Amino acid sequence: MSTEHILIAGCGDVGCQAGLNLTAQGHRVYGLRRNINQLPAGIQGIAADLGQPEQLQASLSTLQHNIDVVVYAVAAGGRTEQQYRDAYVIGLQNLLRTLQARQIRPRLLLFVSSTSVYGQKNDEWIDEQSATEPTSFSGQIMLEAEQAALNSGLNSSVVRFSGIYGPGRNYMLNQVRNGTGIAPEPPRYSNRIHRDDCAGVLQHLITLSRSTTLEPIYLASDCEPTLLHEVTDWLAEQTDSQITEHSAQRSAGSKRCSNLRLIESGYEFRYPGFRDGYNAMLK
């Protein structure tokens, strides 16, 4: 496999792990973010703010090579509508314009999205063909950003991750250890994917794209949609925690994500179910 130059815009937790996987394959990885001090060794930092076009232009002018692949994997700076728009829509537009101005034309753009673009809430099974009718501003803005990526004129694919958990993402685990679980009524399905599988999916799709045309959208969630109270009950059992109270459901939505397209593309989950992933964290 020949070396490729891969730019990961945002390069947070998932981006860094994907970058390390790709460097281990022999690729050259650049991590673009405001603060590059905490990037792991092996990922070359590019300090730039996606919201500052002139700064972005200056930073990318230092590149000595064409970029073969761009992974847009940013996180919003907060939960307001403007912060979401700044991160996912305006940031992406700024990066695309800068690449064009620098005459950098990657062979692939991967846009990291989420299942917030779905509005289903009655336990439906959903896949890449399901209707996207989000009621939240976050889902609506993410859907707008997806379209910006797919209409960019580049060979583009969107990856919709469900709820990400893993090292450093211990909210549910900490709640259970503190005695708080989820009530069984009303029942609500939840979907998740381990951080390492998020990175693995990105690596897999980049590798796959060298030999075949990717689908425009991939839904990336593990193989086991599960009722949320079953997850907290199991975690309580594994950690010898006593559930003394039940928290309110954080969302009224309830859907089940199908990863069939991803599985059929050849991806093998490291953590196919929540028990696999949480067992690794507990060890």
PLY file of the C-alpha trace (Angstrom):
ply
format ascii 1.0
element vertex 283
property float x
property float y
property float z
element edge 282
property int vertex1
property int vertex2
end_header
0.00 0.00 0.00
1.44 3.36 -1.01
1.69 6.19 1.50
-1.15 8.72 1.46
-1.31 12.18 3.01
-4.41 12.42 5.21
-5.76 15.58 6.81
-8.03 15.15 9.85
-9.87 18.40 10.56
-10.88 18.64 14.19
-8.70 15.71 15.27
-10.18 15.17 18.72
-10.55 11.85 20.50
-11.88 9.85 17.53
-9.71 11.68 15.01
-6.54 11.06 16.99
-7.23 7.34 17.32
-8.00 7.09 13.59
-4.82 9.03 12.87
-2.73 6.64 14.94
-4.28 3.67 13.13
-3.48 5.27 9.77
0.12 6.17 10.70
0.60 2.56 11.76
-0.35 1.63 8.18
2.41 3.91 6.91
0.35 6.98 6.00
1.27 10.59 6.76
-1.40 12.15 8.96
-1.97 15.84 9.67
-4.16 16.94 12.57
-5.80 20.34 12.06
-7.07 21.97 15.25
-6.73 25.19 17.24
-4.47 23.66 19.89
-2.03 21.04 18.61
-0.07 20.59 21.85
-1.97 17.44 22.82
-1.77 15.65 19.50
-0.10 12.25 19.88
3.34 11.62 18.46
3.13 10.58 14.82
0.40 13.05 13.87
1.77 16.29 12.44
-0.07 19.27 13.87
-1.50 22.13 11.83
-2.62 24.93 14.14
-5.65 26.70 12.68
-9.16 27.79 13.55
-11.72 26.56 11.02
-13.71 29.72 11.71
-10.83 31.97 10.58
-10.38 31.65 6.77
-7.19 33.75 6.60
-5.56 31.76 9.39
-6.64 28.54 7.70
-5.16 29.68 4.40
-1.84 30.57 6.03
-1.59 27.28 7.92
-2.36 25.10 4.91
0.18 27.02 2.82
2.89 25.23 4.82
1.92 21.85 3.38
4.57 20.42 1.11
2.35 17.71 -0.36
-1.08 17.33 -1.89
-3.71 15.96 0.49
-5.18 12.64 -0.64
-7.91 12.28 1.99
-9.73 14.78 4.21
-11.62 13.59 7.28
-13.88 16.28 8.73
-14.32 15.21 12.36
-14.99 18.33 14.39
-16.94 18.88 17.61
-19.06 21.93 18.32
-17.69 24.29 20.93
-21.00 24.21 22.82
-24.67 23.35 22.58
-26.06 26.52 21.00
-27.42 26.66 17.47
-24.74 29.15 16.39
-21.94 27.00 17.80
-23.23 24.03 15.82
-23.50 26.07 12.63
-20.00 27.49 13.14
-18.47 24.04 13.61
-20.27 21.89 11.06
-21.43 24.19 8.26
-19.26 27.30 8.27
-16.09 25.44 9.28
-16.57 22.91 6.49
-17.28 25.63 3.94
-14.15 27.53 5.00
-12.01 24.41 4.68
-13.42 23.52 1.25
-12.82 27.04 -0.05
-9.27 27.03 1.32
-8.46 23.68 -0.28
-9.79 24.96 -3.59
-7.79 28.19 -3.30
-4.64 26.18 -2.56
-5.45 23.90 -5.53
-5.60 20.93 -3.19
-8.05 18.35 -4.51
-8.28 15.26 -2.28
-9.48 12.01 -3.79
-11.85 11.52 -0.81
-13.74 13.64 1.72
-15.16 11.79 4.73
-17.63 13.83 6.78
-18.28 12.61 10.34
-21.96 13.06 11.17
-24.33 11.55 13.71
-27.66 9.76 14.04
-29.15 13.05 15.28
-30.24 13.53 11.64
-32.97 10.93 12.23
-36.23 11.91 13.89
-37.75 8.46 14.42
-38.91 7.76 17.99
-41.18 4.71 17.95
-38.60 1.87 18.08
-38.26 1.79 14.28
-35.30 0.12 12.61
-33.42 2.74 10.59
-30.71 2.57 7.98
-29.11 4.82 5.36
-32.34 4.91 3.34
-34.56 5.98 6.24
-36.18 9.41 6.27
-34.13 12.18 7.84
-36.57 14.56 9.50
-34.80 15.81 12.63
-36.74 18.04 15.02
-33.67 19.33 16.89
-31.51 22.18 15.57
-28.46 19.97 16.02
-29.85 17.33 13.68
-31.05 19.91 11.17
-27.65 21.63 11.06
-25.83 18.30 10.79
-28.03 17.36 7.85
-27.24 20.70 6.18
-23.52 20.06 6.68
-23.84 16.56 5.22
-25.35 18.04 2.07
-22.53 20.58 1.86
-20.03 17.72 1.92
-21.91 15.56 -0.58
-22.41 18.54 -2.94
-18.80 19.75 -2.63
-17.75 18.42 -6.02
-15.34 16.03 -4.30
-15.71 12.29 -3.99
-17.49 12.36 -0.61
-19.05 10.03 1.93
-20.84 10.67 5.21
-20.44 8.49 8.31
-23.28 8.76 10.83
-22.10 7.61 14.27
-24.55 6.72 17.02
-23.72 7.45 20.68
-19.96 7.22 21.18
-18.59 5.68 24.37
-15.17 4.49 25.47
-12.13 5.74 27.39
-12.86 9.15 28.90
-16.57 8.90 28.05
-17.81 7.55 31.37
-21.05 9.48 31.93
-23.36 6.47 32.13
-20.85 4.35 34.02
-20.31 7.08 36.61
-24.06 7.56 37.03
-24.53 3.86 37.72
-21.66 3.82 40.21
-23.38 6.72 41.97
-26.57 4.68 42.23
-28.57 6.16 39.37
-30.08 3.95 36.69
-32.70 4.32 33.96
-36.31 3.40 34.63
-37.71 0.58 32.46
-40.82 2.65 31.64
-41.20 4.11 29.15
-38.91 1.69 27.32
-36.38 3.36 25.05
-33.90 1.78 22.66
-30.40 3.19 22.62
-27.59 2.80 20.09
-23.88 3.16 20.63
-20.45 2.62 19.13
-17.10 2.36 20.88
-14.51 5.05 20.21
-12.10 2.44 18.85
-14.71 1.23 16.36
-15.35 4.83 15.25
-11.65 5.09 14.44
-11.69 1.64 12.87
-14.63 2.52 10.61
-12.86 5.64 9.30
-9.68 3.65 8.66
-11.68 0.89 6.95
-13.52 3.28 4.63
-10.34 5.10 3.64
-8.70 1.77 2.78
-11.81 0.49 1.00
-12.07 3.67 -1.08
-8.77 2.85 -2.77
-10.32 -0.13 -4.53
-14.04 0.64 -4.78
-16.50 3.53 -4.85
-17.93 4.21 -1.42
-21.62 4.62 -0.74
-22.62 8.23 -0.03
-23.76 7.40 3.52
-22.79 4.81 6.14
-24.63 4.32 9.42
-22.04 3.32 12.04
-23.46 1.76 15.18
-22.69 -1.51 16.93
-24.63 -4.72 16.38
-26.80 -4.51 19.48
-29.43 -1.78 19.86
-30.50 -2.20 23.48
-33.17 -0.90 25.84
-31.45 1.75 27.90
-32.51 0.39 31.28
-30.98 -2.98 30.36
-27.62 -1.26 29.86
-27.68 0.48 33.26
-28.94 -2.67 35.00
-26.09 -4.69 33.50
-23.51 -2.04 34.42
-24.81 -2.05 38.01
-24.37 -5.80 38.16
-20.83 -5.67 36.75
-19.71 -2.91 39.13
-21.54 -4.20 42.24
-23.46 -0.94 42.31
-26.85 -0.54 43.96
-29.41 1.37 41.92
-31.23 3.59 44.40
-32.90 6.03 42.02
-33.87 6.31 38.38
-33.13 9.33 36.24
-35.51 10.71 33.68
-34.96 9.66 30.09
-32.67 12.21 28.43
-34.57 11.95 25.15
-38.02 10.85 24.08
-36.62 9.25 20.93
-36.33 5.51 20.50
-34.96 3.87 17.37
-32.79 0.93 16.37
-29.82 1.49 14.05
-28.92 -1.09 11.41
-25.23 -1.38 10.47
-25.84 -3.90 7.66
-24.29 -1.71 4.94
-21.12 -1.28 6.97
-20.92 -5.00 7.79
-21.44 -5.92 4.14
-18.58 -3.58 3.19
-16.27 -5.83 5.18
-15.95 -4.01 8.49
-15.59 -6.24 11.58
-16.48 -4.64 14.89
-13.93 -4.83 17.67
-16.77 -4.32 20.15
-19.98 -5.62 18.53
-22.09 -5.04 21.65
-22.12 -2.82 24.72
-21.02 -5.65 27.01
-17.83 -6.13 24.94
-16.96 -2.45 25.05
-17.79 -1.81 28.69
-16.00 -4.99 29.79
-12.83 -3.62 28.15
-13.31 -0.30 29.95
-13.93 -1.98 33.32
-10.76 -4.03 32.99
0 1
1 2
2 3
3 4
4 5
5 6
6 7
7 8
8 9
9 10
10 11
11 12
12 13
13 14
14 15
15 16
16 17
17 18
18 19
19 20
20 21
21 22
22 23
23 24
24 25
25 26
26 27
27 28
28 29
29 30
30 31
31 32
32 33
33 34
34 35
35 36
36 37
37 38
38 39
39 40
40 41
41 42
42 43
43 44
44 45
45 46
46 47
47 48
48 49
49 50
50 51
51 52
52 53
53 54
54 55
55 56
56 57
57 58
58 59
59 60
60 61
61 62
62 63
63 64
64 65
65 66
66 67
67 68
68 69
69 70
70 71
71 72
72 73
73 74
74 75
75 76
76 77
77 78
78 79
79 80
80 81
81 82
82 83
83 84
84 85
85 86
86 87
87 88
88 89
89 90
90 91
91 92
92 93
93 94
94 95
95 96
96 97
97 98
98 99
99 100
100 101
101 102
102 103
103 104
104 105
105 106
106 107
107 108
108 109
109 110
110 111
111 112
112 113
113 114
114 115
115 116
116 117
117 118
118 119
119 120
120 121
121 122
122 123
123 124
124 125
125 126
126 127
127 128
128 129
129 130
130 131
131 132
132 133
133 134
134 135
135 136
136 137
137 138
138 139
139 140
140 141
141 142
142 143
143 144
144 145
145 146
146 147
147 148
148 149
149 150
150 151
151 152
152 153
153 154
154 155
155 156
156 157
157 158
158 159
159 160
160 161
161 162
162 163
163 164
164 165
165 166
166 167
167 168
168 169
169 170
170 171
171 172
172 173
173 174
174 175
175 176
176 177
177 178
178 179
179 180
180 181
181 182
182 183
183 184
184 185
185 186
186 187
187 188
188 189
189 190
190 191
191 192
192 193
193 194
194 195
195 196
196 197
197 198
198 199
199 200
200 201
201 202
202 203
203 204
204 205
205 206
206 207
207 208
208 209
209 210
210 211
211 212
212 213
213 214
214 215
215 216
216 217
217 218
218 219
219 220
220 221
221 222
222 223
223 224
224 225
225 226
226 227
227 228
228 229
229 230
230 231
231 232
232 233
233 234
234 235
235 236
236 237
237 238
238 239
239 240
240 241
241 242
242 243
243 244
244 245
245 246
246 247
247 248
248 249
249 250
250 251
251 252
252 253
253 254
254 255
255 256
256 257
257 258
258 259
259 260
260 261
261 262
262 263
263 264
264 265
265 266
266 267
267 268
268 269
269 270
270 271
271 272
272 273
273 274
274 275
275 276
276 277
277 278
278 279
279 280
280 281
281 282
